[in-house]
Amino acid sequence: MKRLLLALPVWLALTGIVPEPGVRGEAVDPLTIADDDFARHRDPATWRGLSVSKIEFREERGSWRLFRVANVKNPRGPLWFVPHDNENAGFEAGLAGVRTYGGVMIVVDSGIAEDGRRRNAAVDRGGPIDPNRNFRDGTPLYATTILADARRGALPIIALHTNSPGFDTRNSRCNQSDPPGRGEVSIRFCDDVMQPSPSQGRAWPFDDDDSLAYVAYRAGASPYSAWCGKALAMADFNVVFERVGVSDGSLSNYALLRGLPYVNFETQERGLDPAPLAESRNRLVAMIDRAMALCTAPTTKLAR
């Protein structure tokens, strides 16, 4: 695959995005990118019909590197977002999604400092930055750059994550007798913000408490006002309704408060061995496939 370097105005003209001061972009060959996610995909056939660009910029105390993977023939599909470099199945599912449904995938690469980390350690001061807590008024270039394709019609926004098994029972208002886990990503976790609607049938992929969809709604409104929330719950997904008052800096909150359609799919982190990685990817892809049929205009999978 020929490597092509483009000056920023040319690259942005090709994508239809208005340049932002301080943003550098270039087209890159995915077969040569020194990144663990791309290294798993060295078959040229994987990238047929896709273009890959590297985007770099600095803002406030952090330096950022993103990869933009676009479906050349159908760039106006969803905006796929993979914020955490250590959540490998998210990359796998996003790559499958952009090939199947079109659109653009934006991947945050923490490799400026150290590859495969959850947080971006390329900072001038202070601790590493969580890429999914940086959608704040004080860092507008970050959100503007990541969501540039949404401004030209690449919607809905579909975020893809993996998570640790279980949840921290100390912070939950329900199921406190469960075995202690980490965080709050589980259909069995609940508090004032996270309100679960568990699958009743528990059919795969929802036989796993950590495989679920997150949708956000405004405080004071019905949970079913969340984009696609009612449709997913009625289709017997594991759904967590996230009540949003003041933004916590996440993309789910940012998108909700700006009227952008957004859903986040999660599954359990199962590691990098091929079979467990494929299982996590397949669970995410199964949720994507069902949600695309339920939540968007009639959708036809693209020819491969």
C-alpha positions in Angstrom: 0.0 0.0 0.0 1.6 3.3 -1.1 2.3 5.8 1.7 0.9 9.2 1.0 1.7 12.3 3.0 -0.7 15.2 2.8 -0.3 18.7 4.0 -3.1 19.6 6.5 -5.2 21.8 4.2 -5.2 19.1 1.5 -6.0 16.3 3.9 -8.9 18.2 5.5 -10.2 19.2 2.0 -10.4 15.5 1.1 -12.3 14.7 4.3 -14.5 17.8 4.0 -13.5 19.0 7.5 -12.7 22.7 8.2 -9.1 23.0 9.5 -8.5 23.6 13.2 -5.4 25.6 14.1 -2.7 23.4 15.6 -4.0 20.1 14.2 -1.6 18.1 12.0 -2.9 15.3 9.8 -1.3 12.9 7.3 -2.5 9.8 5.4 -0.6 6.7 6.6 -0.2 3.1 5.6 -1.9 0.9 8.2 0.5 -2.0 7.3 3.4 0.0 8.7 1.9 1.7 11.8 3.9 0.8 14.9 0.9 0.2 17.1 -0.4 -3.0 18.8 -3.9 -2.7 17.3 -2.7 -2.2 13.8 0.0 -4.9 14.2 -2.7 -7.5 14.6 -3.9 -6.6 11.1 -1.1 -6.8 8.6 -3.2 -8.5 5.9 -3.6 -5.9 3.1 -7.1 -7.3 2.4 -8.2 -6.0 5.8 -7.7 -2.4 4.7 -9.1 -2.7 1.2 -11.7 0.2 0.8 -10.5 2.0 3.9 -8.2 5.0 4.3 -6.2 5.7 7.4 -5.0 9.1 8.7 -2.9 10.1 11.7 -4.0 13.2 13.5 -1.8 15.0 16.1 -2.3 18.1 18.2 -1.5 19.7 21.6 -4.0 21.2 23.9 -3.7 22.5 27.5 -1.2 20.1 29.2 -1.6 17.1 26.8 -0.3 15.9 23.4 -2.7 13.7 21.4 -2.5 11.2 18.6 -5.6 9.9 16.9 -6.0 7.5 14.0 -8.9 8.1 11.7 -10.1 5.0 9.7 -12.7 5.9 7.0 -14.8 3.8 4.7 -13.8 5.5 1.4 -17.1 4.7 -0.5 -19.4 5.4 2.5 -17.8 7.9 4.9 -21.2 9.1 6.2 -22.1 6.0 8.2 -21.6 6.0 12.0 -18.8 7.7 13.9 -17.1 4.8 15.7 -15.1 5.9 18.8 -12.5 3.8 20.6 -11.1 6.0 23.4 -9.0 3.5 25.4 -5.9 2.0 23.8 -5.9 -1.0 26.2 -9.4 -2.0 25.2 -8.4 -4.1 22.2 -11.8 -5.7 21.4 -13.1 -2.2 20.9 -10.7 -1.6 18.1 -11.6 -5.0 16.6 -15.3 -4.3 16.7 -14.9 -0.7 15.4 -12.9 -2.0 12.4 -15.6 -4.5 11.7 -18.2 -1.8 12.0 -16.6 0.7 9.7 -16.2 -2.1 7.1 -19.8 -3.3 7.4 -21.8 -0.1 7.9 -19.4 2.6 6.7 -18.5 5.8 8.4 -15.4 6.7 10.3 -13.6 5.2 13.3 -11.6 7.5 15.6 -9.0 5.7 17.7 -7.1 7.4 20.6 -3.5 6.2 20.6 -1.7 6.4 23.9 1.5 5.3 22.3 3.0 8.8 22.3 4.2 7.9 25.8 3.6 4.1 26.0 1.4 1.9 23.8 -1.6 0.0 25.0 -2.4 2.1 28.0 -5.8 3.3 29.1 -4.7 6.9 29.9 -2.7 9.3 27.8 0.6 9.9 29.7 2.0 12.4 27.1 1.4 15.4 29.4 3.5 18.3 30.5 2.4 18.2 34.1 0.1 16.3 36.4 -1.2 12.8 35.9 -2.2 10.9 32.8 -5.5 12.0 31.1 -8.5 9.7 30.6 -9.4 10.1 26.9 -13.1 9.6 27.8 -13.1 12.3 30.5 -11.6 15.1 28.4 -14.7 16.4 26.6 -14.7 19.6 28.7 -15.1 23.3 28.1 -11.4 23.8 28.9 -10.3 21.5 26.1 -12.5 22.3 23.1 -10.0 21.3 20.4 -10.1 17.7 21.7 -13.8 17.3 21.2 -13.9 19.3 18.0 -11.2 17.2 16.4 -12.7 13.8 17.5 -16.2 14.8 16.4 -15.2 16.6 13.2 -16.9 13.9 11.1 -20.1 14.2 13.1 -20.3 17.8 11.9 -20.6 16.5 8.4 -23.1 13.8 9.0 -21.2 10.7 10.3 -23.9 9.7 12.9 -24.8 8.1 15.2 -21.8 8.1 17.5 -21.0 4.5 18.7 -18.4 4.2 21.4 -16.8 0.8 22.1 -15.3 -0.3 25.4 -14.2 -3.4 27.4 -14.3 -3.5 31.2 -13.1 -5.4 34.2 -15.3 -8.3 35.4 -17.9 -7.4 38.1 -18.2 -4.1 39.9 -17.2 -2.3 43.1 -20.0 -3.4 45.4 -19.1 -0.6 47.9 -20.4 2.0 45.5 -23.5 0.2 44.4 -27.0 0.6 45.8 -28.0 -2.9 44.7 -26.5 -6.4 44.7 -24.0 -5.5 47.3 -23.6 -9.1 48.3 -22.0 -9.9 44.9 -18.3 -10.8 44.7 -16.3 -7.6 44.8 -15.1 -6.3 41.4 -13.9 -3.1 39.9 -15.6 0.0 38.7 -19.3 0.3 37.9 -19.7 -1.3 34.4 -22.2 -4.1 35.1 -25.9 -4.6 34.6 -26.0 -5.4 38.4 -24.6 -2.0 39.5 -26.9 0.8 40.3 -26.8 4.3 41.9 -28.4 7.7 41.4 -26.7 8.0 38.0 -26.6 4.5 36.6 -30.0 2.8 36.4 -29.9 -0.7 34.9 -32.6 -2.4 32.8 -31.4 -6.1 32.7 -32.2 -8.5 29.9 -35.0 -10.9 31.0 -34.1 -13.7 28.5 -30.3 -13.5 29.2 -29.7 -14.6 25.6 -26.2 -14.3 24.2 -24.5 -11.8 24.3 -26.4 -10.7 27.4 -25.8 -13.9 29.4 -22.8 -11.8 30.6 -23.5 -9.1 33.2 -20.6 -7.0 31.7 -22.0 -7.0 28.2 -24.4 -4.0 27.9 -25.4 -0.8 26.3 -25.1 2.6 27.9 -27.5 5.4 26.9 -27.7 8.8 28.5 -30.7 11.0 29.3 -31.2 14.4 30.9 -32.0 14.6 34.6 -35.7 15.4 35.0 -36.7 13.5 31.8 -37.8 10.0 31.3 -35.0 7.4 30.8 -36.8 6.4 27.6 -35.9 9.8 26.2 -32.3 8.5 25.8 -31.4 8.0 22.1 -32.5 4.5 21.3 -32.9 3.6 24.9 -36.5 2.4 24.8 -35.9 0.4 21.6 -32.9 -1.4 23.1 -34.7 -2.1 26.4 -37.7 -3.5 24.5 -35.4 -5.7 22.5 -34.2 -7.3 25.7 -30.7 -5.8 25.8 -28.8 -5.2 29.0 -29.2 -1.5 29.1 -27.9 1.0 31.6 -29.7 4.4 31.6 -27.2 7.1 32.6 -28.9 10.1 34.3 -27.0 13.3 33.3 -27.2 16.6 35.2 -23.8 18.2 35.0 -21.3 16.8 32.5 -18.6 14.5 33.9 -16.4 15.1 30.8 -17.4 11.8 29.1 -18.5 11.7 25.5 -21.9 10.3 26.5 -22.6 13.4 28.5 -21.1 15.7 25.9 -23.2 14.2 23.1 -26.4 14.2 25.1 -26.0 17.9 26.1 -25.5 18.8 22.4 -28.2 16.7 21.0 -26.0 14.1 19.2 -27.2 10.5 19.0 -24.9 8.3 21.0 -24.7 4.8 22.4 -21.9 3.0 24.2 -21.4 -0.8 23.9 -19.4 -2.6 26.6 -18.2 -6.1 27.1 -15.9 -7.8 29.5 -12.1 -7.6 28.8 -10.9 -11.1 28.0 -7.3 -10.5 27.0 -5.3 -10.7 23.8 -5.3 -14.5 23.1 -7.0 -14.9 19.8 -10.1 -16.9 21.0 -11.0 -14.7 24.0 -10.3 -11.5 22.0 -12.6 -12.8 19.2 -15.3 -13.6 21.8 -15.2 -10.0 23.2 -15.3 -8.6 19.6 -18.1 -10.8 18.6 -20.2 -9.7 21.6 -19.7 -6.1 20.7 -20.5 -6.8 17.0 -23.7 -8.6 17.9 -24.9 -5.6 19.9 -23.9 -3.3 17.0 -25.8 -5.4 14.4 -29.0 -5.4 16.5 -28.8 -1.7 17.4 -28.2 -0.7 13.8 -31.4 -2.4 12.8 -33.3 -1.0 15.8 -32.0 2.5 16.1 -31.2 3.8 12.7 -33.0 4.3 9.4 -33.3 1.1 7.4 -29.7 -0.1 7.1 -28.1 -2.5 4.6 -24.8 -4.0 5.3 -22.2 -3.0 2.7 -20.9 -5.5 0.2 -17.5 -6.8 1.4 
